[in-house]
Amino acid sequence: MRKVTSLGEVAEPGLTTPNAYRAAVIGTGFMGRVHSHAVRTAGGEVVGVAGSSPAKAERFRLANGIARAHADALELIHREDVDVVHVCTPNHLHARLSLAALAAGKHVVCEKPLATDSATARSLVLAAREADRVAVVPFTYRFHPMAREARALVASGSIGRVSLAHGGYLQDWLLYPEEDNWRVDPELGGPTRAFGDIGSHWCDMLEFVTGDRIATVCAQTSRVNDTRDGRPVSTEDLVSFQFSTVGGTIGSAVISQVSPGRKNQLVLEVSGTEGSLVFDQERPETLWAGSRGRTGTITRDDPALSADAARLVTVPVGHPQGYQDCFNALVSDTGAAIAGRAPEGLPVFADGLRAAVIAEAVMASARERRWVDVPEVDAV
């Protein structure tokens, strides 16, 4: 185990956005609140909000101290005092609103999935490139300091050549048949639910931490509840898949939205020829590290912490950082990118396209009961 420093030795990274970060938030649910808080924490301003109804937008405006509520999301997007559009709507609206924002010359932060199919996601990547705008997808778990430390350790060769990766993402919020949500409806959420919603996060973490790409997958899906609230269900509750990477790593993962007692457990374990690392999103203050000779826990006040991890530490150890802090850092890095200081590790629309391509390969594998290659998309 590494030696830790005292509480007073933890430095504040000073997360701030540039002066002009005037945001429009579209969507009034949980994610709209998270985005709004992150914009303000990072030094920006939420100048307006739009929702699925004028009444919802007004309630959100009052509850969150926002200057304006708009009945029309497109009217808000085209306002001159908007620099960045945050799209926090159901999935089927992501592409349409993001394309409108890019066409209006705005930067975009669009919730994942970027699109419900890879062809549309590809068109969004091209649109962002042609508009020369910053376009971000919130793969937020990248912004845990310990996730960055795991990435730095893998990149430095500390655990040797990576040979195995495994873990999963487990939730229970759709355990019972009376529990329903727009994500269950493929017309609103897309053709994949559990994998598209949370499996995409796990795969992004795998590729981000290891610096490697999933090359081929073999998957199966299952539904625990064939009906919800009296309606038939076609999207999956569970996904289990094996994979191999371009670099030769093999592994497996389990994705579930119906695992009793599991609230938001994303776990990634990476094993190399010299050591292993485990990151658990529900216990993000530490990173487990092991080798043949010793095991220990790395904390975020470790004096040997990588620079990329250390810059994301905002409070001393003993004062927990969590999910909202990750979002705050993501918005801060978005602001830095807009100002021309491209931060390392910011998830952009190309990463959203990558997630869509993996999701389609996983669903094709489950449907056709075979190994499926994951196409490379870097040449978009």
N, C-alpha and C positions, 0 to 999 in steps of 0.2 A: 504494500500500500504506500502511496506517495505521501510525503509530509504535507500538511496543510498549513496555511497561514492564519493569522488572527483575523477577526472580523474587520478590524480597522484597515487592513491592507488591501481590501477589495476596491478597485477603482470603478468609478462610474464611466460608462462609455460615451455618454452624452448623445443619445439618439435624438436627432432632430431632422425635420424635413426642410427643404428650402423655403424661402419666404412665400413663394406662390405655390401653395398646395391647397387649392380651393376645390373641395370634393362635392360631387353629387352622389348620393346614396340611393340606389333603386332597390327596394325591398325592405320590408318593415318587420321581419322576423328576427330570430336569434342572431343570424349572421349580420343583418343590418345593424344591430346594436353593437356587435363586436367590431365591425368595420368603423362605425362612427366613433367609438371610443378610441380606436387605434389612431385614427386621423388626428384627433385632438391631442392625444398623448404625444404624438410625434411632432406637434407644432403646427398642424394644418387646421383648416376650418371646414366644417360641413355646411355648405351654403344652401342646400336644398335637399328634400327627400321626396320620392314618389313611391307609391305602393300599388297594390292590386285594386284599391278603391280610394277615393278622396278622403273618406272617413278614417281609414287605417293610416294614411299618410299624415293626417292632421293629429291623430292620437300619438303617433310616433314623434312628430315635431314637438308637441307639447312635453312629452315625457323625456325628450333628449335635448331640449333647449336649442332646436334648429330654427333658423330664421324663417324658412319658407317651406310649405308643403305644396306639391304640384299634383294636379289631377292627371297630367299627361307626362309620362316618362320621357318621351321624345322632345317635348317642349323644354323640359329641364336640361336634357343633354345639350341642347343648342344654346343655352344661356351663355352670354359672354363671360360671366363671372365663374364659370366652371372650367377648371384645368384638368381634373381627373374624374372619371366616372367609375364608381364602384358598383358592380352588378352582383346583387345578392338575392336574386329571384329564383323560382323553380327552374330546373335545368333547361326546359324547352325554350326559354326566353333568352338564354345566355348569348347565343350566336347573334340573334337579331339585334339585341341591344348593344352588344360589343361592336358589331359592324357599324351601327348607326353612330356610335361614339367615335370610332376611328374616322369615319367619313366626315364627322364634324371637327376633326383635328384635335380630339381629346386623347389623353392618355387613359388607359383602362386597367382596372383591377377586377377580373372576372372570377367569380367562384368556380370551383371545379364541380363537375366536369366542364371543361371548356366548351364542349359540344357533345351531343349524344351519338355522334358517329365521326369516324376519322376523316372523311372527306370534308365535312363542314369544319372540323378543327383545322385541317390543312388550309382551307380558305381564310380562316382567321389569322393564321400565322402569316400568310402572304399579305393580307390586308394591313396588318400591323407593320410589316416590313415596308410596304409601299407608302404608308402614311408617315413612316419614320417616328412612330410613337412608342413610348414605353408601354408594354402590355404584359401584365403579370397574372399568374394563376396562384392562389394561396395554398401551396403545399407547405403549410405553416410549421409542421413539425421539424423541418430543416432548421428552424430558428431556436431550438433548444440548445443552450451551450454544450450540453453533453453529447448531443447528436453531432455537433460540429467537431467536438473533441474525438469522437469515434472516427469520423471521417479523416481527421488529421493524422491519427495514429495509423490507420490503414494506409494512407498515402505515404507516410514516412517509412513504411516497411516494418513497423514495430511488432506486428503480429505475423510477419512473414508473408508467404504467398497465400492468398485466400483460397480455401478449398471447399468450404461449406457455409451456407447461410440458411437460416430458418427462423420461424416465428409465426406471427399472425396478428390479426386485429379482431378483437371480440367485443361485442356489445350485446345488450339484452332489451333494447327499447321497443323492439317489435316482436317480443316473445309470444304474446297472446293474440288469438284471432280477432278479438275486438279492437286491437290497436291498429290504427291505419294512419296513412300520411300520403301526401301527394307523390312522394318518391316511389310508392308502390305501383302507381299508374304509369305504364310505359309511355303513354302519350305525353306525360309531364316530366317524368324522371328519366326516361330512356329505356332501352331494352335490357340493361343490366342494372340491378339495384345494389345488392350488397357489395359486389366487386367494384362497380362504378363509383359507389359512394365512399367506401373505406378501403377496399382492396387497392385502389389507385394510390392512396396514401402510403400503404405498405410497400408497394413496388417502387414508388418514388424514393422512399427512404433507403431501400436496398440499393438502388442504383446510385443515389447521392452519396451514401456512406462508402460504398465499395469503389465507386468510380468505374463500375463495370455495367454492362448491359445484358438484360435478359434476352437470350437468343431463341429459345424454344420452350414451349409449355405443354403440360398434359394436365387437364383439369376435369373436375366433376362438380356439378351443382346440385342443390337440393332445396326443396321447400318444406318447411315444417307446417305451415298454414296455407292450404289451398284456397281458402277464402278469408277475407278480412272485412269486418263490418257487413257481412252478408254478400259481399261481391267476390267474384272469382279473381284469383291472383295468377299472373303469369311470370313475374320476376322472382329471382332466387332469394332465399334467406341465407344460404350457406354456399361457400365455395372452398374446395380443397384443391391445391394444385402443386405439381412438381415443376421444376424448371432447371435449365442449365444456362450459363452465361457465355458471352463471347470469350471471356478469359478462362473458361474451363471450370468455374465454380458450379456445384450442383446444390439443390436445396428444395425446400418445400414451405408452404404457408397455408394457414387455415383462416378463412374470413367468415365471420358470423355476426348477424344482428339478432340472434335468438339464443344466446348463451347466458343462462340465468346467473345473475350476480356480477357479470362482467359489464362494466359501464363504458369504458373507453380504453381498453387495454391493447395498445400497439406495442408489440415486443419484436425486436430484431436481434438475433444472435449471429455473429460472424466469427468463424473459426479459420485460423491460418496455420501455417506450419510451425509457428513459434508461439502463438497465443490466441486467445479468444476475447471477444467483447460482447456485452449485452446491454442494450438500451431498452428501457421500459418507460413509455410515455406517461404512465400513471405514477411513476417514481422518477421524474426527470432531473432531480437534483444530483443524481449519482450515475456513474457508469461502472459496471462490473468489468474487471479485467483479470484474466487468469492465464497461467502458463503451467508447464509441468512442475516448475519449482515453487510457484507461489500464486496466491490469488489475493485480490484486494479490491478496494473501491476508490475510484477517482471522484473527487468532489470539485465543484466549480470554483473553489478558492485555492485550488492546487497551484503552487508557484510555477509549475512546469506546464501549465495549461497553454495550449496553442493560442496564437494571437487571434485567430478567427473565432475561437470559442470565448476567449476572454473579453472580446469587444461586446459580446451579447450579455455579459453579466451586468445586471443593473442594480442589484441590491446584495448586501453581504449574505453569506451562507447562514442559515437559520431563519432567513426571511424568504420564504419560498417564492420562486418564480414559476409561472405556469403558462397555460394556453393563451391567455390574453397578452401576456408579455411577448410571446412569439409573434402574435399579430401586430403588436406595436412595433416590433423590430422589422417585420416585413414591410409595413407601411413606411417606416423610416428609410429603409433601403430603396423602396420605390421612389421616394422623394429624392434620394441621392442620385439614383439613375436618371431621373428627370433633369437634375441639375448638371448632368454630364459626368458624375463620379460613379461609374458602373461598379456596384459592389459585387464581390464574388459570391456565387451561390444563390442569387435572386432567381426564383422560379418564374419563367416567362412562358409565353404562349407555345413555344416549341416543346416545353415540358408538358403542357396540356395536350398537345398532339401526341406526344409519346405515350401518355396515359391512355388516350383513346385507342391507339394502335394495340397496346398490350391488352386492353379490355376486349377488343374484338377477337384477338387471338385466343384469349382464355375462353370466351363464350363459344367460339368455333370449335375449340378442342372438346369442350363439354358436350356440345351438340353432336359432333361427329365421332366422339369417343376415340381420339387419336392424338398423337403429338402434332403440334402446329408451330411452325416457325413464326417469329415476331419480326415483321419487316423493319428495316432500319429507315429512319426518317430524317437523318441529318442533312440530306441533300435537298430539302424542300426549298 
